[in-house]
């Protein structure tokens, strides 16, 4: 975990007439707001490594209902984080659609896995057997 979305402030108020100074530490978690578009819908949210995303309205009000585990939001959000949280214009999340993993089956029906899915929920798709020898150009 990183400190993404974390900020801290320390206040010190000097005591007078023999009183001790008062020290207050305030930690906050949540960077944003950000907006991400998935399947034509815009999602506004703040984000932190400690608590994850918190969806909000355009005006910054926390939504009563956060996205369920099957929401399309998660596909875009996970790929955005995996890419290092790239932004356009300082708040628009840039991401690309994840690709499923690939495998091929030999004559005996044994699966040979070539690539892992970029997002676990996508699973694998069967592809033709890759060429073992390629012609050398020279």
Buried (B, 14 or more C-beta within 10 A) or exposed (E): EEEBBBEEEEEEEEEEEEEEEEEEEEEEBBBBBBBBEBEEEEBBBBBBBBEBBBBBEEEEEEEEEEBEEEBEBBBBBBBBBEEEBEEEEEEEBBBEEBEBBBBBEEEEEEEEEEEEBBBEEBEBEEEEEEEEEEEEEE
